[in-house]
Amino acid sequence: MPETKNQIIDLIDRQDICFLSYVDENGFPSTRAMLNPRKRQGLKEFYLTTNTSSRKVQEFLRNPKAGLYFCDKKYYQGVAFTGTVEVLQDQSIKDEIWRDMDIIFYENNTDPDYCVLKFTADGARYYSDYVATDLNL
């Protein structure tokens, strides 16, 4: 299994975007393309940035259940995580995640519309070489 986990880490780190899903107010799944996580701790925790005013943030505050998906279309590989999202407003994590390029979206790293989403995985399914593998995290 360590080989598989290394392949998944490589897959994630090669991507520019990922897909984050939440459950909307009517109970339906909704998915958004996101910039790849700014910080990752193994395959358990992923930190993404977004607008505090976005619909997904409001939905995560109501229901934290989420999905996070990474794919590499060139190699026909993907990994789908299930888990929960916390909306973080702590300035220390916002400072850590901030990148200079964020100035195109936010006034600065203290902008109230800038927040961090912490996705914590509780399970994953990896697809590669026409085989699906469930992972225990």
Salt bridges, closest charged atoms under 4 A:
ASP10 OD2 - ARG14 NH1 2.39
ASP13 OD2 - ARG40 NH2 2.96
GLU45 OE2 - LYS118 NZ 3.57
GLU59 OE1 - ARG62 NH2 2.68
ASP72 OD2 - ARG14 NH2 2.61
GLU86 OE2 - LYS118 NZ 3.84
GLU96 OE2 - LYS39 NZ 3.01
ASP102 OD1 - ARG38 NH2 2.66
ASP134 OD1 - ARG125 NH1 2.75
